[in-house]
């Protein structure tokens, strides 16, 4: 089996909907070890209810990656995120957002060996 670099990325979502930068750094999802060993990759899209305080209150799988481990990792991570909520007339409001999270493995780039 070739060695791989694991890449977990959160696809871009229009910032007019919400802002995931918030007041603290949001952690990336963990690539589950079992999924890595099995070569599982995919995109999980989560439907998240963000409160006016910027916290995810309800998290649902909108579209599954096809792998329960990846979907669960995405949901577990989302519980730790903080958002800058949507504003209406300058006031923060509750809102639903869709957040795609992509799990993929990329081959490790080769580098010249040191002498």
C-alpha positions, 0 to 999 in steps of 0.5 A: 500500500502506498503512503498517503497524505490525508486531506480533510477540507471544508469546501467553501460556502458563500460567506453571505450565508454565515461566517465560520471564522467566528471568535475562535479557530474551528478544528478540522474534522479527524480522518477516522483511522478505519476509513483511512485504512479502507481507503474511504473518501467522500463528501458529507454535507451537514445541515446545521441550525446555527443560533443567534449566539453562533453555536450549532444547535442541531446537526443533521446529515443532509447528504452522506459520504456513503461511509458512517465513520466519515459522516460521524467525524464531520458531525462530531467536529461540527459540534465544536465549531463557532460561527458568526451568525447571520444578521438581519437589520443588524441583529444576529438571528438563528439560521439553517446552513449547509456545510460540505466537508470533503474527506480525501486522500492524496499521494504524498509528494516525493522529495529528494533524499538528503545526502 
